[in-house]
Amino acid sequence: MSRISLRWSVVLLVLAFQSFCLLRHDLGHGAGFTHSYGYNAAWILEFDNTLAQGHFPPRWLHGAWDGMGASSFYFYPPLAFYVAAFVRYAFGTIDHAMILAWANYLMVLGSGVAMFAWLRSRVGDAWALVGALVYVAAPYHLLGVYVRGSIGETAAYMTLPLLALCLERAARSWAWIPGMALSLAALIMSHLLIGMLVCVTVMPAYAVHLLLDTPKAQRRDTLLRCAAGVALGLAVAASYLGPALLMQKLALLRVMWGNDADPYNWALMTPGRWPQKPFSTSMAWLAYGMAGAALAALVAIAGRALSSPRREALAWSVGVLVAFTLYALPWPWHGFTGQFLGKVQFPYRLLLGMEFAAVTAIILAAAHGRRLALAVLLVAAALPLSRGFSMQKDAIGFHLLQPGDPAMPELARQIACHFAPMEHLPADFAGGPRYVVDPYCMTGFAKMPLAGVQDDGAQTGGAKVTAANVFPDGSVAIAVEAVHPARIVLRKYYFPTWRIERVEKGRDPAVKAELSLPDGLLSFVAEPGSHTYRARIIRSPLEIACDTLTLSALALIAAWLGLSLYRRLNARGLLASFRAFMRIRTR
């Protein structure tokens, strides 16, 4: 362990400078083009607008698809977009490219700070800073910013070291259960699929190490503490996790899986199936390099007697190799295990956890193992890493040449209409002639009124919509005059959380909200007479239950932390001094 001690201010300055150097182009001109640039831009704007409308947590995006609405944040993890919302309100900018650039900067910097905090108790400040610098500049980490543009994964790079740190502390002390719960919830709300992959590969290897490194008499308590941390963490994340898992059948999410998004086709052992070449080849090279780095750490710490730090390096190296094996094999992505793992879409997402575990193992091996052997083997492991990264140089160059809104009129138009992915359409959506005109901005619906009578024959005779307005919170008011019951169709996409009420004195009675096919629009049957109706998004019973569970878990954590603080102050005698001071002041 290094004996060099570094002030936090120095560490923050070094990491902030490194992050600035890596992202300086984006910070000055706005984020450039990536695979997810369009969705990131549209979601950043619409997520902020939804917060401004008073909806918390944001789930339904009223302004998506030019006001037709989308269910995006019932399913997509929101943490990175809260960071983006902070940037927007802190800097007062509404330019999505600059918001995205500075949000990425904060999360990249946060990943370095979290990695330093994780490593410093193991290897000392100097080696911890080296590890943090390597982690920030890891190849898949950089490609996530420059090429893929998955800001959810960028947020996961920040929360993963915190989970490891809190897991290690919680294994030894009940006082760290709240920290473990919050960090696990943060990882889940950063990127659910990354959280799942980490929890079936690198984290179990480390958990086994913690258990075996604990005296036998204390292992039961260690298990109980870790289980309590996991349970409380899932409860904290329930507000997002419950709808994301249990409401999937309500949207068109089935189009997300299969073909290029089938992880079976990306398995390293079947290169003939790899889609999206040369990108898939690039990811494979990175996986080979990470596995080589883990093997380098294993060789560097090998010996007859393994100290605790060496055993920990062994655990993290094994975790990398477990993740590599999962990436390599095709069969776990189908069959029974495929029911869960198949949702991952792209197994190269394993690289995030592999990079974290590999950097941890390497730094532990450098501080406590044979450095010469490690250095020689790392040079060999760097070859496939360099090969994989260099294959993306054209994509990185394109990112740097397209600052801010890319010079792509079609993409700029899609961002302006706040387009969303097709999978966030209603579950029974059947297409239709209006949708085919423009699947991105829905311009085929442009001539459709906000609310109108469905033309289905004599049943609607004499009915008309006399007025329809959208309120600032996204709800819609519709005035209808009808002689017979008539179906009213809104230019809003259907989702089961829409509630329609007939406005009356006292309590407004509910009217059944229904799906109008083939367009998948919201509709209801208006009763005879002159009535005003209101359509608004409400929280479903599931959402209410999950939100309540999250609030209860947060209240428990607050009480837990308050009790821990009370005990700590009491143990130091500070409470007695405070009571004596208050007695003097109140005399």
N, C-alpha and C positions, 0 to 999 in steps of 0.2 A: 504494500500500500504506500502511495506517495505521501511524503510528509509536508509537501507544499500546501499551504493554506491560502485560499483565494476568497476575497470578499465577494458577496453576491453582486455588488455593483459592478465589479470587474467582469464577472461571468456574464451578466446581462449585457454589458457593453460589447463584449466580444461576440456573443451570439447575435445581438442585434445588428452588428456590423456585418457578420457573415450572411445573415438573412437578407440584409439590404443588398449586399453584393450579388447574391443569387437572383434577387427579384427586382433589381434596380430599374430594368427596362420597363417592367409592368407598372412599377410604382410611379414612374414618370409619365407614362403614356396610356396607362390602362391595360388590363389583362388582354392578352392576345388570343387568337383562335385556339381552341382545343376541341376534343371530341364532344364535350358537354357544354361548350360555351353558350350555345343558344338557350338551352334549358336553364343553365345557371343564371344567365342574365334575366330571363323572364321570371324565374322563380324568386330571385332577389327582389325584383320590383314588386311582384304580387304578394310575396310574404310580408314585406314592409307595409304595403297598402292594407293587407288584412289586419295587421297589428293596429294600424292607424284607425281602422273601422271599429276597433274595440273588441275584436275576437281573440280570445286567449284560452288555450293555445290555438294558433292558426291551424286549421285543417282543410276546410273548404275554401278554395280561392275563387271569390266571386268574379274577379275581373279577367280570369283566364279565358282564352279563345274569344277575345273581344267582348267579354261580358257574359259568355255562356256558362262559365264556371267549370271547375275541375276539382277532383277529390285528391289532389296530389299529396297533401300533408296528412292525410289519414294513414299514408303508407311510407312516405319518404322521411328519413331521419332529419330532425330539424336543427340540431345543435349548430352546424356550420352557418345556417341562415340566421340564427340568433346573433352570431358573431358579425355577420354582414349587416344586420339591422343596427347593431351597436355602432359599426363604422359609419353607416348612413346618418344616424342621428348625432354622433359625436363630431363628425367632420362637416355635417350639413350639406353633403353632396347627394345628388340624385342620379349621377352618372354611374350606370351599373358596371361599366368596365373598371372605373376607379374603385368602386365599392368592392368588387371582386378581387382586385389587386391587393388592396390593403387588408381585406379579410384574410386572404392567403398569407400575407406577410405576418399578421398577428398569430395565425395558427402554426406557421412554420417556426416562428420564434418561440411560440409556446411549446412546440415539440422538443426544441433544443433545451429549454429550461426544465421541462419535465424529465428529460433524459438525464440531465445533470443531477437533478434531485434524486433520481433513482440510483445512479451509479456512485455517488460520492461516499456513501456509508460503506461501500464495498471496496473501493479502490483508491479513495482519497480524491481531493479536489482536482489535481492535475490530470490524472487519468480520466476522471469523470468528465472534465471539459473536453478532452480529446474524443471521448466516446460521443458526447453531445454534438460536437462538430461533424463527426463522421455520420452520425444518425441523420442530421439535417441534410447532409449532402449525399445520402444514400441514393443509388440510381433510380429505384422504383419511386422513391419519394419525389425526386425531381421530375421524373416523367409524369407523375400524377399532377404536378403543377403545370408543366409545359405542354404535355401531349394529351393526357386523358382528361384533365380538368375536373376530376371527381373531388369536389370540395368536402364531401362527406368523408372520404378516405384521408384527406389532409387533416381533418379534425380528429380522426382516429389515431393518426400518428401522434397527436398531442395527448390524447387521453390514455393510450395504452401503457406508457411508462408509469403513469399515476396509478393505474390498476395494479401493476406489478408491485409498486412500492407499498401500496396500502394492503395488498394481499400478504406480503411478507410481514408487515407490522401487525396485521390482524391475527396472523397465525401465532403471535406471541402475546397479544394483549387485547382484551375486550374493548379497550378505549379506542381502538382503530377500526372497529366495526362500522361506524358511520362513514369514515373515510373510504373504506372498501365499497360500501354500498353506493356512495355518490360517484366514485370513479367507475364502477361497473355500469351504473345507469348512464354516465356520460359517454362511455364507449358504445353502449347500445344506441344511444341517441345521436351518436356521430355516424355510425354505419352499422346497421343491424347485421348484415351479412359478414362483415369483417369481425364483428363481435362473436358470431357463431363459429367462424373458422378459427379464430384465436382460442376459443374455449374448447375446441376439440383437438387442437394440435399442441401449440407451445405452452399454453397455460397449464394443462394437466401434467406435463412433464415437470414444470416448476413446482406445482402443488405436491407431486409425489416426493420431490427433493425436500420440500419443507417438512413433510410428514416424516420421512426417514431421518431427517436431521434433528428431529425432536426426540428427547428421551421417551422411552416406551410408556412410562407412567403418565406422560403429558399428551400423548397423541390423541386421546379421546377428546380432550378439551380443545386441541388444535382443530380437529375435525368439526367440532360443534361451532367454534368461532368462524371458521371458513364458511360453513353451511349457513350460519346466521347472516354473514355478510352478503352471500349470494341471494338469499331470500329477501333481505331488506333492499338490496340493489334492484332486484326485479320489481319489487313493490314501488320503488322510487320511479322506475322507468315505465310503470304500468300505464300512465296517461298516454304515452306513445305506443308502447309495446302491445297493449290490449287491442286497440283498433287495427294496428298494423298486421297482427296475426289473425284476428278473428273476423275482420270485415273484408278479407280478400275476395270473397265470392261476390261482393257487391260491385266490383269494378272489373274491367276487362284485363285483369292482370295476367290471364293465361297466355296472352300474346308475348309476354316477356321471355318465355322459356321455349327452347327448341331451336334447331338449326344452329346458327352461329352462337346463340346464347345457351346451348346445351354443353355443360362442362365435360361431358363424355367425349366430345369431339376435340377438346383441347388437351387431353391426357398426353403426357410426354412420351409414353410408350407407343403412341399411335400417330407419328408425325404425318402420315398420309391423310389423316382426317383433319388436320389443323386448318381452321378457317382464317380468314383475314391475314393471310401472309403478305408481307414479311413481319407484321406486328406480332403474330403468335410466335414466330421464330425468335424474335427479339426477347419476348417474355420467357421463352424456354432457356435462352442463354443466361438470363438473369437468375433463373432458378438453379441452373447448374453451378453458377458462380457462388450463390448463397450456400448451397450444399457443400461446395469446396471450402468455403470459409469456415463452416461449422466443423468440417473434418480437420482443418488446420488447427482450430482451437482444441479439438480432441487430442491430437498428437502433442500439442504443446503442454497439455496438463497431465498426460499419461504418466503413470508411475505406480510403484508398489503401494505407497501410502498417499491417499488423497486427502488434503486438507478440506475444510468446509468450503472455501472459495473455489477450489478446484472441482469439488463435487457439484457446486452450483453451475460452474462453467459446463460441466458434463451434462447437467440437466437441460440447459438452454441449447446446447449442441444437439442433443437427442431430439428436442422439440423441433429444431430446424429440419432434421432428417425425417421426422414423422410427417411434417408438412410437405416436404419434398416428395416423400413416398405417396402421399395422398394426391399430389399434383401429377405424379407419374402414372398412377394406376387408373384405368378407365372404369373398372367395375364399381367402385364405391359411389359413382355419380348416378347410377341407375339402380333399380331394384329397391329393396327395403330402405337402405341408407340413402338412396337417391331421392326419396320422398322429402328429405330435409336438405341434404347436401346439394341436390339438383337445383335448388332455388338460387344457388350462388351465381349462376350464369357463367361466370368466367373464373376458372380455378387459379388464374394468375393473381387473383386477389390474396391468395396465400402469401404472396411475396411481402406484404406489409408486416405480418407477424414474423416471417422469416428474417426480415431485415432487423427488426427490433431484437429478436433472440440472438441472431448472429453477431450483432454489434456488442451486445451484453457479454456473450461468450468470449469474443475476441479480446475485449478490454479486461475481463477477468483473467484470461490466459496471459495477457501481456503483463499484468500486474503481479500475477502469482505463478506463472509458468515459465517455460523455456522460450525466451523471446526470439532467439536466433532461428530456431525451428519454425516458430510461428511466422516470422517475417518472410522466410523462404517460401513457405507454403501459401502465404497470402498473396505473394507475387503470382503464383500459379493460378490461384482462385480469381485474381483480378483480370485475367485474360478473358474468360467468358463474360464477366461483368462488363468489361470494356467493349467487347464485341456486341453484346446486347444493347448497351446504351448507344453506341455509335450508329447502330442501325436506325435509330430514331433522330439522327441529326437533321434530316430534311424536315421532319415534323416540327422539331424545335426551331429550326430556321424560319419555317412558315409562321409559327407562333410569334416570333420576334418581328416579323415583317408585317404583321396584322395587328397593330396596337389598337386598343379601344374597339369600337364597332368595326369589324372586319369590312374590307371593301367588297362585300357581298350583298347586293341590294335585296336579294331574296331572304337571306338570314336576318338582315336588319328589319325587314317587314314582319317576319315571324316573331322577332323579339318585341316589336312595337305592339303586336296584337296579343302579347303575353301567351304564346302558344304553350301547350303542355304535351306530354307523351300520350300516345294512343291508348296505352294501358290504363289511363285514368278516365276513360270514357265509361258509361254505364255498362254493367255486366252483360246485359242482353242487347247491347247495341248491335244493330244489323246493317250498318252502313246507310245506304240511301243515296239518291241522286244529288241532294244538296251537299252531302259530305264529300262525295267524289270530286266535286268542283274544286275544292281546296281543303285537303285534310289538315293543313297546318293552321290556317287562320279562319277557317269556316266561312269564307266569303260567300259561299253558296246560300248562307242563311241571312245575308245582309239585307235583302228586301223583305224579309219576314218581320212582321211587327213584334214588339215586345210581348204582346199577348193577343191572341186572335181565336176565333171560333173555328174548330176543326171542321173541314168540309167533308162530312160523311153522310150527306143525304138530307131527307126531309126532317130528320130528328132535330136538326139545328135551325130550322126555319124560324125567322123572326128574332134570333139572338144576335147580339152585337156587343163588342167591348167598347164602352164609351170613353174610358181613360185607363192608362197604365203608366205607372211611374216607379222608378227605382230610388230607394232611399239611401242615404250615405252608408248605412250599415250593410247594404247589399240586399235587403228585403225588397219585395215588390208588392205594390198595391194595384188591384185590378177592379175596375168598376164594370159590371156586366148587367145588361138588360136582356131578359130571355122570356119567351112565351112558353117554351117547353124546356126540359132539361137539355143542356148543351155542353159539349166538351170544349173546354178552353185549353189551348196549348200555349205554353210560354217559350220564349227563345232562351231557355235555360236548360242545361243538361240535367237529367233526372238523377237523384241519389236518394236513398231511403231516409236520409235525415232532413229532407225538405218537409216542412209542416205548412199546411194550408188551412187558414181559418176564415170563417165568414164573420165579418165585423158587425157586431151587434152591441146593444147596451148590456153591460155586465160581462159575463164570461163569453168569449168568442168560441162558438162550436167549431170543432175540427171537421175538415172536409178531406176525403181520402185523396192523397197524392198518388198519381199513377204514371206509368211509363207509356209514352206515345211512340209507337214504332212506325217506320223503321229508323227514324232519326234519333231515337233515344232521348226525347225531350220530356220535360215536366208537364203534366196535364192534370186536370181535375174536371169534374162535372158540376157545372153551375146550376142551381135550382131556378125554377121559374120565378120571375119577378125582377126587381131592381135591387142588386146587392153589391157590396164591396167586399173583396177578398184580399187577404194578405198572405203572401208566401215568404217563408223565412227558413233559414237553416237552424236547426236546434241540435242539442246534444242528445244522442240516443241513450237508452238505459245503460248500454255497455259503456259508453263514454263517461256517463255520470259515475258509474261504479269504479271505473279505472281512475278517473280524476280524484275521486274520494280516497281511493287506496293510495294514490301518490301523495295527496295532502296529508293523510294520516301517517305515512312513512316519513315524510319531511318533518311533521310535528314530533314524531318519536325521535328522530335524529337530533332535532333542536333540544329536546329534553335530555337526551343522552349526552350531548356535548355540554349542556349547562351543568349537569350533574358532575361530569368529568372535571369541568373548570372549577366547580365548587370544591370538589375533593382536593384538587391540586393547590388551590389557594389556601384551603384549610391546613393542608400538610405543611405548607411553607409558613404558616402563622400569619399570613397577610389578612385573613378575615378578622382575627382577633384585634389586629392593629386598626383595621377599618372600624370595627365596632367601638373600640375605645375612642377613636377620633370623633365618631358620630355622637357618642355620649357627651363628649366635651362640647361639641357644637350646639347640642340641643338643651344644655343646661341654662 
